[in-house]
Amino acid sequence: MLENGQVWVGVALPLLSKNNPTVVLKAAIRLMKTIFARSHEISEFRRQVATPNIPKLLVALIPLVEQNGDVELKVVAMSTLTSLIPLYPTLHKPAYPALSNLALRFLDGHPHTPVSSEVLHAASRLYSVIHVTGGKVGASSLWRKTLDETLTFGMNAFWSLRTTFIGQAPTKVSIPPNEDPVTFVPLQLDRLKCTITILDDLLGATLYRPVQVPVGTIIRFALQLLRAPDNAKRDGFVDQATHVLELSVVPNIQTFGCALIVSLSERVHRHLNPHLTRIFTTLAIQVEQQSRADGRYALLHVLETLLRHYPSSHSPLIATRLMKAVLPPTSLVLGTIENSPDAGTNGSVPTKGKKGKKKAQIYEGDELFSSLRATIYPTDVEGKISLTALKVIRLLLRDPHLSDTMRSISVRVLIALLFAIPRIPPAILSPDPTLHQAILNKLHDISAEIASGTSSILSKSLPLIVAALTRSGCDESQMRLDLLLHPRLPPLMRSMPLAESLALIFSEESDEEATQRKSLGLYTDEDEIQYSVDVEMVNTTGPAAQPAKTTPVAPPKSTTFLDQQPPALARSQQSMSSSLKGKEKVTAPPESTPASVEVVPEEERQPFTLRSSAVEPPKPGACQPTPKPPRVAASGSALKASMCSAPTGPVDEDEEMPAINLDSDSEPE
């Protein structure tokens, strides 16, 4: 190339000034870019070939970009200039005004036909490198000047889109007159888009000397873009056409704010730490209020990027609020499992009528036409939201400032998802067949990370980590193996709590966890009743008269006994069973739901009310063991006792009821 490079340049350069096909022009540009970029370190080649030919190439490329309509040719020409300017800054210094005008030609916005994304990014990259033509001393000043001008340009565009909303523009911002809103609003929106693109490239540009970056000003500008949906319509006369157009571009403004914050988190690094509290608070509010799928995905993507670069939120309130805002998108699967027809008993759905609870029969084949089998994530954006939410949850669980209550609830939700996702067919989860496996893999990764900790629980978490290592598609095998070999915490001096002591069901969670769970809408009181198999006996408040002796009642065809009774009740039950000699006392219950009451001595009776959940009685002779209820104080509190069916034999409903021997309550001597 050193021997024939000058000949090749002499052949390729004249082709740019002729009316050649686009393919020939692009090939000639790429050839000269390769020659000048690969040989710039050889001083003799630079003196003989680059110095006389680069100005000629510059003169040929600028008119070619301005006059040719081919998008790919524009991108190739501007990318060539972007690559050669840092290598030969002195040769491009005389063409600084021409290069600046060329880039701004595509960065000034277009109302009706916006510039394509490829040309926009190519022009932005060119505009962000022309400051190096100022040399090592003047490059920093030119860069800061370019950044300030871009910020002013973007603020003017933003406040031009907020003329009908509450808010006062800064004094230094000059809003152009709004002649035609149909043209004016799209023009300002396109200018705002160009501003965000330029700022991203300027923050990633190369500088030879330290320069002060106005991070605070950029952060305020980005937060203004994020809070655009919060502003209301101003009072007084407002042009309705202008207001409708400005209101329609609010989601785009918020998306631009998300893109700017992502750029800041990746460019300025630790200089963003003083502003993290404001950013996280604003993002938490916007995620809670956002109803659009596109906007929610953009906000979650910002949260993921921020938490990946800045693992701690430095505030328990912020971390807890972020977790509460991120959990609902992932809990849609749990709601679908609870409401699906498969969750019922024997293929029936309970419906409540006037005379009690009935069961509506679901016929075979109805699931094909049932709306309950609709897709959980019908669009690709909603599937991305769920996957991104899991990534954010994984990063929030690493935050040491997350409250114990939200950490417990989030782990329980993840465990529930880990059990629920395999039960859902991929076609019901999303039209995208890869989303099902992607979510399952992410849940396995999070579960393995939660299980890894100290060497004391290594034996418990070993199967989970090994399963994560051996499954297909695992791209973190080295990290999983490192968790086995090097625990992240020192061994504990005490033994770990057993799995039975962890709060995994409703009855074991604390009041604070129950309040947080209900506020997130994960489960309601009706769902808790469905899982309950206890009869609650709640003492009535206030003094009540001593109840008269009544006949004991029981549900037909079965007799129920309390699983745990006081000694007096046990003795009275024995005496009663001996007096009745195997016969049962059966009467029609006064309520629609049957309940059972044991005979208690008159001196030990206390007024109470019964509440029984609708539980289907088990088969005769099958008594299921249940955990013993806690002791009840003498003052009177909720008494929960598990019930089991123990029929003594077939009962004839038409049989005459024998009289009760009330003297049988005494103990046999």
C-alpha positions as a printed NumPy array, in Angstrom:
array([[  0.   ,   0.   ,   0.   ],
       [  2.888,   2.344,   0.694],
       [  4.234,   1.82 ,  -2.803],
       [  0.93 ,   2.056,  -4.674],
       [ -1.13 ,   4.205,  -2.306],
       [ -0.401,   7.436,  -4.15 ],
       [ -1.424,   5.836,  -7.467],
       [ -4.673,   4.53 ,  -5.958],
       [ -5.549,   7.942,  -4.548],
       [ -4.868,   9.511,  -7.938],
       [ -7.355,   7.097,  -9.521],
       [-10.106,   7.176,  -6.845],
       [-10.175,  10.907,  -6.079],
       [-11.261,  12.097,  -9.555],
       [-14.194,   9.644,  -9.469],
       [-15.888,  11.715,  -6.737],
       [-16.243,  14.751,  -8.976],
       [-17.904,  12.831, -11.802],
       [-21.438,  11.555, -12.21 ],
       [-20.695,   7.927, -11.357],
       [-23.056,   5.303,  -9.907],
       [-23.522,   5.286,  -6.174],
       [-21.732,   1.981,  -5.799],
       [-18.602,   3.379,  -7.456],
       [-18.659,   6.499,  -5.298],
       [-18.971,   4.526,  -2.065],
       [-16.141,   2.187,  -3.08 ],
       [-13.852,   5.122,  -3.889],
       [-14.596,   6.814,  -0.549],
       [-13.954,   3.631,   1.435],
       [-10.667,   3.041,  -0.413],
       [ -9.321,   6.522,   0.391],
       [-10.463,   6.198,   4.01 ],
       [ -8.538,   2.947,   4.363],
       [ -5.369,   4.412,   2.783],
       [ -5.313,   7.57 ,   4.914],
       [ -6.321,   5.849,   8.186],
       [ -3.849,   2.933,   8.003],
       [ -0.787,   4.982,   7.054],
       [ -1.135,   8.131,   9.173],
       [  1.725,   7.072,  11.508],
       [  4.274,   7.029,   8.671],
       [  5.605,  10.558,   8.436],
       [  6.969,  10.286,   4.908],
       [  3.69 ,   8.931,   3.562],
       [  1.795,  11.719,   5.306],
       [  4.072,  14.318,   3.793],
       [  3.892,  12.992,   0.229],
       [  0.314,  11.58 ,   0.01 ],
       [ -1.95 ,  12.752,   2.847],
       [ -0.993,  16.423,   3.04 ],
       [ -1.712,  17.279,  -0.615],
       [ -4.735,  14.975,  -1.106],
       [ -6.862,  15.299,   2.089],
       [ -7.921,  18.917,   1.317],
       [ -8.934,  17.741,  -2.163],
       [-10.952,  14.894,  -0.631],
       [-12.633,  17.352,   1.721],
       [-13.594,  19.653,  -1.145],
       [-15.073,  16.697,  -3.052],
       [-17.02 ,  15.158,  -0.143],
       [-18.856,  18.249,   1.148],
       [-20.764,  18.956,  -2.126],
       [-21.356,  15.24 ,  -2.554],
       [-23.132,  15.033,   0.826],
       [-25.177,  18.191,   0.238],
       [-26.331,  17.407,  -3.289],
       [-26.662,  13.629,  -3.454],
       [-29.943,  12.177,  -2.208],
       [-28.754,   8.665,  -1.435],
       [-28.886,   8.063,   2.324],
       [-26.187,   5.409,   2.435],
       [-23.787,   7.589,   0.453],
       [-24.309,  10.471,   2.897],
       [-23.618,   8.186,   5.835],
       [-20.433,   6.791,   4.255],
       [-19.104,  10.252,   3.379],
       [-19.751,  11.758,   6.833],
       [-18.371,   8.664,   8.588],
       [-15.181,   9.049,   6.536],
       [-14.825,  12.667,   7.627],
       [-15.485,  11.677,  11.252],
       [-12.662,   9.118,  11.102],
       [-10.099,  11.347,   9.378],
       [-10.575,  14.601,  11.358],
       [ -9.019,  13.261,  14.628],
       [ -6.099,  11.782,  12.629],
       [ -5.356,  14.951,  10.617],
       [ -6.801,  17.857,  12.684],
       [ -4.433,  20.461,  11.245],
       [ -5.367,  19.684,   7.643],
       [ -9.099,  20.08 ,   8.471],
       [ -8.757,  23.289,  10.501],
       [ -9.31 ,  25.66 ,   7.538],
       [-12.54 ,  23.812,   6.712],
       [-14.019,  24.166,  10.242],
       [-16.878,  26.534,   9.174],
       [-17.745,  24.347,   6.193],
       [-17.772,  21.19 ,   8.288],
       [-19.904,  22.85 ,  10.974],
       [-22.452,  24.048,   8.422],
       [-22.521,  20.612,   6.805],
       [-23.366,  18.908,  10.101],
       [-25.903,  21.542,  11.191],
       [-27.638,  21.187,   7.844],
       [-29.026,  17.865,   9.117],
       [-29.259,  18.844,  12.816],
       [-31.504,  21.888,  12.556],
       [-34.745,  19.919,  12.383],
       [-37.254,  19.401,   9.619],
       [-41.009,  19.752,  10.249],
       [-42.476,  17.598,   7.494],
       [-39.727,  15.162,   6.451],
       [-37.455,  14.467,   9.435],
       [-33.935,  13.301,   8.734],
       [-33.461,   9.549,   8.815],
       [-31.894,   8.061,  11.905],
       [-28.726,   6.951,  10.088],
       [-28.027,  10.422,   8.65 ],
       [-28.876,  12.065,  11.992],
       [-26.374,   9.959,  13.942],
       [-23.698,  10.366,  11.256],
       [-24.1  ,  14.167,  11.281],
       [-24.084,  14.233,  15.084],
       [-20.852,  12.241,  15.277],
       [-19.28 ,  14.607,  12.742],
       [-20.404,  17.652,  14.714],
       [-18.978,  16.207,  17.95 ],
       [-15.427,  15.76 ,  16.564],
       [-14.801,  18.998,  14.671],
       [-13.658,  20.664,  17.908],
       [-10.339,  18.773,  17.638],
       [ -9.385,  21.084,  14.767],
       [ -8.629,  23.703,  17.434],
       [ -5.549,  21.802,  18.568],
       [ -4.701,  20.506,  22.023],
       [ -5.207,  23.93 ,  23.606],
       [ -8.284,  25.199,  21.807],
       [-10.114,  21.871,  21.47 ],
       [-11.466,  21.999,  25.045],
       [-12.791,  25.529,  24.604],
       [-14.454,  24.639,  21.322],
       [-16.012,  21.565,  22.895],
       [-17.438,  23.535,  25.833],
       [-18.748,  26.185,  23.46 ],
       [-20.423,  23.548,  21.32 ],
       [-21.986,  21.925,  24.408],
       [-23.393,  25.216,  25.712],
       [-24.841,  26.1  ,  22.312],
       [-26.452,  22.67 ,  22.048],
       [-28.011,  22.987,  25.515],
       [-29.433,  26.405,  24.682],
       [-30.753,  25.071,  21.389],
       [-32.486,  22.194,  23.19 ],
       [-33.991,  24.369,  25.937],
       [-35.45 ,  26.698,  23.315],
       [-37.02 ,  23.725,  21.569],
       [-38.402,  22.309,  24.832],
       [-40.03 ,  25.519,  26.039],
       [-41.416,  26.098,  22.56 ],
       [-43.383,  22.88 ,  23.097],
       [-44.718,  24.028,  26.496],
       [-46.443,  27.285,  25.561],
       [-49.886,  26.048,  26.703],
       [-48.727,  24.413,  29.96 ],
       [-47.941,  25.771,  33.404],
       [-44.304,  26.757,  33.767],
       [-42.085,  29.756,  33.231],
       [-39.202,  29.547,  30.802],
       [-35.802,  30.906,  31.92 ],
       [-34.972,  34.449,  30.928],
       [-32.117,  33.373,  28.668],
       [-34.444,  31.139,  26.623],
       [-35.874,  32.827,  23.539],
       [-39.028,  31.206,  22.196],
       [-39.585,  31.841,  18.472],
       [-43.029,  33.056,  17.396],
       [-45.559,  30.32 ,  16.753],
       [-46.908,  31.034,  13.302],
       [-48.496,  27.706,  12.356],
       [-48.77 ,  25.008,  15.102],
       [-49.065,  22.243,  12.501],
       [-45.533,  23.094,  11.306],
       [-44.081,  24.641,  14.444],
       [-44.656,  21.738,  16.895],
       [-43.114,  18.971,  14.701],
       [-40.145,  21.246,  13.951],
       [-39.408,  21.861,  17.641],
       [-39.851,  18.167,  18.45 ],
       [-37.326,  17.219,  15.76 ],
       [-34.907,  19.84 ,  17.094],
       [-35.264,  18.373,  20.583],
       [-34.456,  14.949,  19.187],
       [-31.346,  16.342,  17.473],
       [-30.278,  17.962,  20.75 ],
       [-30.388,  14.681,  22.676],
       [-28.394,  12.936,  19.944],
       [-25.718,  15.663,  19.888],
       [-25.391,  15.702,  23.686],
       [-24.873,  11.95 ,  23.722],
       [-22.047,  12.187,  21.186],
       [-20.466,  15.249,  22.809],
       [-20.342,  13.561,  26.207],
       [-18.505,  10.644,  24.591],
       [-16.056,  12.748,  22.597],
       [-12.281,  12.629,  23.088],
       [-10.627,  15.586,  24.836],
       [ -6.914,  16.129,  25.288],
       [ -7.178,  18.303,  28.39 ],
       [ -9.518,  18.356,  31.411],
       [-12.672,  20.381,  30.934],
       [-15.514,  21.285,  33.276],
       [-18.761,  19.549,  32.314],
       [-22.034,  21.3  ,  33.333],
       [-23.548,  18.132,  34.796],
       [-26.035,  20.057,  36.969],
       [-27.429,  21.984,  34.018],
       [-27.809,  18.835,  31.935],
       [-29.484,  17.021,  34.843],
       [-32.016,  19.833,  35.304],
       [-32.756,  19.747,  31.59 ],
       [-33.218,  15.959,  31.654],
       [-35.534,  16.11 ,  34.698],
       [-37.626,  18.765,  32.976],
       [-38.079,  16.379,  30.079],
       [-39.031,  13.543,  32.429],
       [-41.579,  15.662,  34.32 ],
       [-43.313,  16.872,  31.177],
       [-46.487,  14.777,  31.854],
       [-46.9  ,  16.385,  35.312],
       [-47.591,  19.911,  34.089],
       [-51.22 ,  20.954,  33.691],
       [-52.83 ,  23.306,  31.239],
       [-52.336,  26.949,  32.081],
       [-55.24 ,  29.251,  32.909],
       [-56.566,  31.861,  30.564],
       [-56.92 ,  31.785,  26.822],
       [-55.118,  28.883,  25.131],
       [-55.244,  27.933,  21.497],
       [-56.867,  24.49 ,  21.487],
       [-55.143,  23.339,  18.301],
       [-51.734,  24.214,  19.732],
       [-52.563,  22.578,  23.066],
       [-53.677,  19.327,  21.432],
       [-50.514,  19.17 ,  19.328],
       [-48.268,  19.909,  22.311],
       [-50.125,  17.345,  24.4  ],
       [-49.605,  14.678,  21.74 ],
       [-45.807,  15.022,  21.853],
       [-45.501,  14.708,  25.656],
       [-44.665,  10.948,  25.506],
       [-41.883,  11.688,  22.997],
       [-40.462,  14.381,  25.279],
       [-40.337,  11.94 ,  28.194],
       [-38.613,   9.348,  26.018],
       [-35.946,  11.913,  25.11 ],
       [-35.406,  12.58 ,  28.816],
       [-34.878,   8.871,  29.447],
       [-32.318,   8.692,  26.639],
       [-30.416,  11.673,  28.057],
       [-30.233,  10.152,  31.553],
       [-28.979,   6.864,  30.119],
       [-26.275,   8.774,  28.258],
       [-25.262,  10.635,  31.421],
       [-25.039,   7.443,  33.474],
       [-22.74 ,   5.871,  30.893],
       [-20.565,   8.945,  30.251],
       [-20.003,  10.986,  33.42 ],
       [-19.756,   8.028,  35.851],
       [-19.141,   9.113,  39.458],
       [-19.974,  12.752,  38.767],
       [-23.641,  11.739,  38.728],
       [-23.652,  10.588,  42.389],
       [-24.808,  13.921,  43.916],
       [-27.884,  13.896,  41.666],
       [-28.943,  10.259,  42.059],
       [-31.54 ,  10.964,  44.741],
       [-33.461,  13.385,  42.545],
       [-33.218,  11.108,  39.524],
       [-34.409,   7.982,  41.368],
       [-37.283,   9.861,  43.009],
       [-38.461,  11.277,  39.682],
       [-38.214,   7.88 ,  38.009],
       [-40.181,   6.187,  40.803],
       [-42.991,   8.735,  40.469],
       [-43.107,   8.417,  36.703],
       [-43.134,   4.604,  36.775],
       [-46.067,   4.666,  39.203],
       [-48.031,   7.1  ,  37.044],
       [-47.077,   5.832,  33.59 ],
       [-49.845,   3.93 ,  31.768],
       [-48.335,   3.677,  28.277],
       [-46.375,   0.517,  27.539],
       [-43.689,   2.327,  25.535],
       [-43.152,   4.917,  28.241],
       [-42.975,   2.303,  30.993],
       [-40.405,   0.3  ,  29.062],
       [-38.245,   3.41 ,  28.567],
       [-38.424,   4.231,  32.292],
       [-37.548,   0.665,  33.318],
       [-34.625,   0.675,  30.884],
       [-33.337,   3.855,  32.538],
       [-33.665,   2.258,  35.985],
       [-31.77 ,  -0.818,  34.845],
       [-28.936,   1.281,  33.418],
       [-28.684,   3.483,  36.509],
       [-28.733,   0.577,  38.966],
       [-26.121,  -1.27 ,  36.926],
       [-23.707,   1.669,  37.147],
       [-24.785,   2.895,  40.609],
       [-25.821,  -0.16 ,  42.69 ],
       [-27.003,   1.759,  45.776],
       [-29.827,   4.286,  45.944],
       [-28.531,   5.613,  49.319],
       [-32.075,   5.792,  50.722],
       [-34.411,   3.101,  52.135],
       [-37.469,   5.079,  51.04 ],
       [-36.313,   5.334,  47.424],
       [-35.305,   1.664,  47.151],
       [-38.611,   0.512,  48.66 ],
       [-40.635,   2.799,  46.416],
       [-38.791,   1.618,  43.326],
       [-39.437,  -2.02 ,  44.242],
       [-43.142,  -1.31 ,  44.78 ],
       [-43.322,   0.36 ,  41.36 ],
       [-41.517,  -2.467,  39.55 ],
       [-43.271,  -5.509,  41.065],
       [-46.752,  -5.127,  39.435],
       [-45.651,  -5.908,  35.832],
       [-44.233,  -9.237,  36.969],
       [-47.251, -10.205,  39.095],
       [-49.588, -10.362,  36.079],
       [-48.662, -14.014,  35.701],
       [-49.733, -14.776,  39.27 ],
       [-53.122, -13.132,  38.73 ],
       [-53.627, -15.219,  35.599],
       [-52.847, -18.433,  37.459],
       [-55.312, -17.59 ,  40.226],
       [-58.106, -16.685,  37.792],
       [-57.555, -19.517,  35.313],
       [-60.14 , -22.296,  35.029],
       [-57.497, -24.868,  35.938],
       [-57.266, -23.361,  39.412],
       [-60.812, -24.462,  40.236],
       [-61.863, -27.79 ,  41.68 ],
       [-63.051, -30.475,  39.302],
       [-63.282, -28.084,  36.396],
       [-65.853, -25.747,  38.001],
       [-65.89 , -22.049,  38.803],
       [-67.614, -20.943,  42.018],
       [-70.319, -18.331,  41.626],
       [-72.157, -16.667,  44.462],
       [-75.955, -16.521,  44.372],
       [-78.737, -15.496,  46.701],
       [-79.06 , -18.872,  48.383],
       [-75.386, -19.56 ,  48.831],
       [-72.404, -20.632,  46.804],
       [-72.95 , -22.64 ,  43.655],
       [-70.667, -24.08 ,  41.02 ],
       [-70.986, -23.289,  37.343],
       [-69.982, -26.261,  35.25 ],
       [-67.316, -25.688,  32.606],
       [-67.927, -27.928,  29.635],
       [-65.278, -29.61 ,  27.573],
       [-63.872, -27.372,  24.85 ],
       [-64.932, -24.101,  26.47 ],
       [-61.302, -23.172,  27.059],
       [-60.912, -22.575,  23.32 ],
       [-63.435, -19.736,  23.445],
       [-62.845, -18.501,  26.982],
       [-61.418, -15.007,  27.453],
       [-59.511, -16.241,  30.501],
       [-56.964, -17.872,  28.198],
       [-56.035, -14.593,  26.563],
       [-52.35 , -13.835,  26.102],
       [-50.753, -12.404,  29.23 ],
       [-48.287, -10.207,  27.328],
       [-50.007,  -9.65 ,  23.961],
       [-47.373,  -7.287,  22.53 ],
       [-43.601,  -7.406,  22.29 ],
       [-43.29 ,  -4.234,  24.357],
       [-45.184,  -5.75 ,  27.295],
       [-42.954,  -8.808,  27.163],
       [-39.885,  -6.568,  27.235],
       [-41.397,  -4.712,  30.189],
       [-41.707,  -7.947,  32.176],
       [-38.16 ,  -9.048,  31.337],
       [-36.696,  -5.62 ,  32.125],
       [-38.67 ,  -5.489,  35.4  ],
       [-37.038,  -8.757,  36.475],
       [-33.614,  -7.262,  35.74 ],
       [-34.46 ,  -4.203,  37.824],
       [-35.704,  -6.411,  40.695],
       [-32.445,  -8.353,  40.602],
       [-30.445,  -5.127,  40.894],
       [-32.698,  -3.734,  43.645],
       [-32.234,  -6.893,  45.719],
       [-28.513,  -6.072,  45.793],
       [-29.241,  -2.66 ,  47.308],
       [-28.43 ,  -2.808,  51.045],
       [-30.926,  -0.008,  51.735],
       [-33.957,  -2.033,  50.614],
       [-36.315,  -2.616,  53.536],
       [-36.69 ,  -6.131,  54.929],
       [-40.434,  -6.121,  54.276],
       [-40.12 ,  -5.38 ,  50.566],
       [-37.197,  -7.764,  50.265],
       [-39.333, -10.545,  51.748],
       [-42.325,  -9.759,  49.514],
       [-40.192,  -9.546,  46.369],
       [-38.505, -12.878,  47.113],
       [-41.907, -14.492,  47.693],
       [-43.154, -13.103,  44.385],
       [-40.089, -14.479,  42.604],
       [-40.6  , -17.897,  44.164],
       [-44.255, -17.833,  43.111],
       [-43.212, -16.895,  39.572],
       [-40.672, -19.701,  39.523],
       [-43.494, -22.154,  40.253],
       [-46.053, -20.46 ,  37.985],
       [-44.113, -19.884,  34.752],
       [-43.52 , -23.596,  33.93 ],
       [-47.283, -24.205,  34.23 ],
       [-48.08 , -21.616,  31.538],
       [-47.723, -22.602,  27.869],
       [-45.454, -20.26 ,  25.875],
       [-48.293, -19.373,  23.498],
       [-50.429, -18.075,  26.38 ],
       [-47.581, -16.111,  27.911],
       [-46.646, -14.146,  24.781],
       [-46.734, -14.39 ,  20.979],
       [-42.946, -14.358,  21.115],
       [-41.931, -18.006,  21.712],
       [-38.543, -17.005,  23.151],
       [-39.98 , -14.862,  25.96 ],
       [-41.064, -17.866,  28.049],
       [-37.562, -19.328,  28.217],
       [-35.964, -15.89 ,  28.676],
       [-38.129, -15.128,  31.725],
       [-37.53 , -18.599,  33.158],
       [-33.758, -18.241,  32.735],
       [-33.828, -14.84 ,  34.405],
       [-35.819, -16.265,  37.34 ],
       [-33.27 , -19.08 ,  37.708],
       [-30.42 , -16.567,  37.725],
       [-32.096, -14.423,  40.385],
       [-32.933, -17.467,  42.513],
       [-29.36 , -18.731,  42.345],
       [-28.078, -15.297,  43.347],
       [-30.485, -15.105,  46.29 ],
       [-29.549, -18.593,  47.462],
       [-25.822, -17.884,  47.358],
       [-24.432, -16.294,  50.478],
       [-22.327, -17.736,  53.259],
       [-20.667, -21.107,  53.485],
       [-23.269, -22.116,  56.098],
       [-25.998, -22.346,  53.45 ],
       [-23.773, -23.733,  50.726],
       [-25.261, -27.204,  51.151],
       [-28.783, -25.818,  50.711],
       [-28.03 , -23.681,  47.664],
       [-25.769, -26.19 ,  45.928],
       [-28.531, -27.973,  43.944],
       [-29.955, -24.675,  42.705],
       [-26.574, -23.375,  41.542],
       [-25.701, -26.672,  39.881],
       [-29.029, -26.591,  38.032],
       [-28.241, -23.059,  36.863],
       [-24.841, -24.235,  35.633],
       [-26.086, -27.246,  33.718],
       [-29.071, -25.718,  31.936],
       [-28.765, -24.712,  28.305],
       [-28.121, -21.099,  27.389],
       [-26.343, -20.14 ,  30.603],
       [-23.901, -17.321,  29.886],
       [-22.776, -16.826,  33.503],
       [-21.262, -20.231,  34.217],
       [-18.009, -18.753,  35.491],
       [-19.802, -16.554,  38.006],
       [-21.975, -19.454,  39.213],
       [-18.898, -21.611,  39.717],
       [-17.26 , -18.78 ,  41.633],
       [-20.272, -18.682,  43.976],
       [-19.606, -22.298,  44.861],
       [-15.918, -21.8  ,  45.525],
       [-15.894, -18.352,  47.147],
       [-18.881, -17.42 ,  49.333],
       [-19.593, -13.708,  49.439],
       [-19.941, -13.477,  53.241],
       [-18.03 , -15.016,  56.165],
       [-19.582, -18.084,  57.819],
       [-22.196, -17.379,  60.474],
       [-21.532, -18.146,  64.125],
       [-25.067, -19.498,  64.574],
       [-27.034, -21.991,  62.539],
       [-29.267, -20.783,  59.762],
       [-33.044, -20.817,  60.343],
       [-34.909, -23.775,  58.973],
       [-36.987, -23.476,  55.843],
       [-40.143, -23.998,  57.927],
       [-39.501, -20.725,  59.77 ],
       [-39.511, -18.583,  56.618],
       [-42.658, -16.586,  55.88 ],
       [-43.948, -18.144,  52.671],
       [-47.715, -18.208,  53.358],
       [-50.265, -15.645,  54.478],
       [-50.592, -16.808,  58.076],
       [-46.842, -16.499,  58.706],
       [-46.236, -13.007,  57.353],
       [-46.084,  -9.941,  59.549],
       [-48.693,  -7.184,  59.584],
       [-46.335,  -4.851,  57.73 ],
       [-45.76 ,  -7.416,  54.987],
       [-49.496,  -8.019,  54.659],
       [-50.135,  -4.283,  54.339],
       [-47.443,  -3.875,  51.687],
       [-48.67 ,  -6.943,  49.792],
       [-52.264,  -5.718,  49.707],
       [-51.15 ,  -2.252,  48.622],
       [-49.396,  -3.853,  45.643],
       [-52.579,  -5.713,  44.722],
       [-50.883,  -9.101,  44.708],
       [-53.699, -10.894,  46.597],
       [-57.004,  -9.86 ,  48.132],
       [-58.901, -11.054,  51.167],
       [-61.003, -13.395,  49.017],
       [-57.835, -15.094,  47.787],
       [-56.72 , -15.623,  51.375],
       [-60.075, -17.184,  52.237],
       [-59.695, -19.657,  49.384],
       [-56.417, -20.868,  50.853],
       [-57.843, -21.092,  54.386],
       [-59.233, -24.369,  55.722],
       [-59.959, -23.159,  59.244],
       [-63.128, -22.173,  61.079],
       [-62.635, -18.88 ,  62.893],
       [-64.379, -18.454,  66.216],
       [-64.311, -14.783,  67.215],
       [-65.564, -13.678,  70.635],
       [-68.293, -11.035,  70.568],
       [-67.321,  -7.666,  71.954],
       [-68.952,  -6.375,  75.09 ],
       [-70.876,  -8.263,  77.782],
       [-73.62 , -10.583,  76.627],
       [-76.287, -12.59 ,  78.383],
       [-75.617, -16.219,  79.183],
       [-77.042, -18.305,  76.283],
       [-79.745, -20.791,  77.013],
       [-79.214, -24.49 ,  76.644],
       [-79.678, -25.378,  73.027],
       [-79.531, -28.505,  71.016],
       [-76.123, -29.093,  69.402],
       [-76.139, -28.805,  65.628],
       [-73.914, -30.45 ,  63.027],
       [-73.763, -30.69 ,  59.227],
       [-75.696, -33.631,  57.779],
       [-74.013, -36.943,  57.152],
       [-70.862, -36.005,  59.045],
       [-69.829, -34.948,  62.513],
       [-66.921, -32.56 ,  62.986],
       [-64.756, -32.345,  66.072],
       [-62.227, -29.75 ,  67.123],
       [-58.665, -30.838,  66.62 ],
       [-57.487, -29.424,  69.919],
       [-59.769, -28.931,  72.962],
       [-59.433, -27.953,  76.619],
       [-59.585, -30.794,  79.178],
       [-63.14 , -29.875,  80.23 ],
       [-64.35 , -30.082,  76.655],
       [-62.619, -33.407,  76.168],
       [-64.263, -34.896,  79.26 ],
       [-67.692, -33.647,  78.28 ],
       [-67.239, -35.054,  74.792],
       [-66.345, -38.46 ,  76.203],
       [-69.38 , -38.527,  78.45 ],
       [-71.633, -37.385,  75.646],
       [-70.316, -40.022,  73.255],
       [-70.913, -42.719,  75.885],
       [-74.484, -41.566,  76.5  ],
       [-75.42 , -41.303,  72.846],
       [-73.89 , -44.765,  72.159],
       [-72.667, -43.994,  68.658],
       [-75.722, -41.996,  67.542],
       [-75.494, -38.437,  66.28 ],
       [-77.585, -35.452,  66.9  ],
       [-78.562, -33.848,  63.566],
       [-80.737, -30.785,  63.056],
       [-81.146, -28.294,  60.242],
       [-78.605, -25.495,  60.614],
       [-80.015, -21.987,  60.979],
       [-77.566, -20.546,  58.39 ],
       [-76.949, -21.465,  54.75 ],
       [-73.362, -22.536,  55.548],
       [-73.211, -25.517,  57.957],
       [-71.184, -25.179,  61.128],
       [-70.5  , -27.497,  64.031],
       [-70.72 , -26.736,  67.727],
       [-69.574, -29.057,  70.469],
       [-71.53 , -29.489,  73.736],
       [-69.84 , -27.508,  76.47 ],
       [-70.746, -27.508,  80.21 ],
       [-72.994, -24.68 ,  81.158],
       [-70.507, -23.097,  83.513],
       [-67.817, -23.052,  80.786],
       [-69.88 , -21.641,  77.961],
       [-68.945, -18.233,  76.55 ],
       [-70.722, -16.248,  73.86 ],
       [-69.033, -16.471,  70.49 ],
       [-69.809, -16.219,  66.794],
       [-68.907, -18.631,  64.04 ],
       [-67.381, -17.929,  60.662],
       [-66.598, -20.921,  58.5  ],
       [-65.016, -20.891,  55.059],
       [-66.645, -22.891,  52.324],
       [-64.504, -25.999,  52.416],
       [-65.581, -29.223,  50.781],
       [-65.667, -31.957,  53.481],
       [-63.098, -34.691,  52.952],
       [-63.918, -38.287,  52.357],
       [-65.14 , -40.382,  55.314],
       [-62.367, -41.737,  57.394],
       [-59.74 , -39.34 ,  55.98 ],
       [-58.647, -37.023,  58.716],
       [-55.918, -34.662,  57.535],
       [-53.44 , -33.457,  60.169],
       [-53.145, -29.712,  60.429],
       [-50.893, -27.441,  62.492],
       [-52.108, -26.85 ,  66.018],
       [-53.588, -23.38 ,  66.542],
       [-52.042, -21.018,  69.051],
       [-53.419, -20.677,  72.55 ],
       [-56.219, -18.191,  73.023],
       [-56.15 , -15.618,  75.793],
       [-58.952, -15.497,  78.384],
       [-59.988, -12.024,  77.239],
       [-61.307, -13.481,  74.003],
       [-59.555, -13.368,  70.622],
       [-59.831, -15.183,  67.303],
       [-59.737, -18.93 ,  67.763],
       [-58.773, -20.878,  64.65 ],
       [-59.177, -24.647,  64.724],
       [-58.746, -27.088,  61.89 ],
       [-61.664, -29.398,  61.291],
       [-61.651, -33.007,  60.147],
       [-64.553, -35.23 ,  59.257],
       [-65.171, -38.326,  61.4  ],
       [-68.506, -39.897,  60.511],
       [-69.577, -42.647,  62.865],
       [-71.913, -44.33 ,  60.404],
       [-74.772, -43.688,  58.049],
       [-77.403, -41.315,  59.39 ],
       [-81.024, -41.429,  58.405],
       [-82.449, -37.949,  58.057],
       [-86.004, -39.194,  58.784],
       [-84.993, -40.892,  62.046],
       [-86.565, -39.422,  65.149],
       [-84.131, -37.469,  67.251],
       [-83.581, -38.982,  70.695],
       [-83.744, -36.86 ,  73.786],
       [-80.545, -35.501,  75.237],
       [-79.517, -36.564,  78.7  ],
       [-78.319, -33.322,  80.234],
       [-77.027, -35.137,  83.318],
       [-74.415, -36.846,  81.148],
       [-72.105, -33.817,  81.424],
       [-70.978, -34.91 ,  84.894],
       [-67.845, -36.968,  85.208],
       [-68.283, -40.672,  85.991],
       [-67.292, -41.558,  89.509]])
